[in-house]
Amino acid sequence: MKKTLLGEAYTLRALYYQNLVQLYGDIPYTTSTDYKSNTTISKKPYQVVLVDIEQDLLLALDYLTYSFRSPDK
């Protein structure tokens, strides 16, 4: 269950940042939850953020499974 949640979180983060770079180009990008350090982050170039998005999706693949529940349940 924990692996599935991590995979879903990485997927959602990639999706949200993909939407942001499509709208705004260069954006502030962080993976930290530290409020003090997040107040001083600067914009990352579009291409760098895309590489980070790709890494998130590759991590998500490691955590997500390809099995599905039976429709009878």
N, C-alpha and C positions, 0 to 999 in steps of 0.2 A: 504494500500500500504506500509506504514512504517513497519508494522509487517511482511509482506512478505519479505521485504528487509533485516530486521534483521534476520529472519529465514534463508534466503539464505546466509547471511554473516557468521552466526554461522556454517552452514553446510560446507561452503568453508574453513573456518579456521580449522575445524576438519579434512577435507580431506587433506589439505596441511600439517598439523602437523602429520597426520597419515603417509603420504608419507615420511616425514623427519625421523620419528622414525623407520620406516622400513629400511630406507637406513643407518642411522647413529647410532641408539640406543639412548643413552642419548644425549639430545640436549638442547640448551638454549630455554626456553619457556617463553613468555611474552604475556600479554593481554593489556599492556599499550602502549600508543603512545608517552610517554614522552621520548624524545631523551636522556636526561641526565641520567635517571635511566636505560634505556635500554643499555647503554654502559658498565654497570658493572654487568649484569646478568650472573649467572653461569649456568652450565648444570643441568637439572633436570633428575632424573632417568627415564628410559623407562616406568616403571609401573606407576609412578606418572603422566607422560604426558598422558598415556592412560586413566587414570581417568578423567583428564581435557578434553580430547577429548570426552569422554562419556558424560560429563556434557554439553559440547557445543551441542552435538546432541540432548540431552534431551531438552535443551532450544529451539533449532530449531523446535522441534516437537510442542512446545507451540505456536510458531509464524506462522508456515506454515499451509495452509489449504489443505483439501483433495478434493476440487472442481476443476473441469477442465472446460475450455471453450468448447463451442460447436464447432465441426469441421465445421459446416455450416457457421460460422462467419468469 
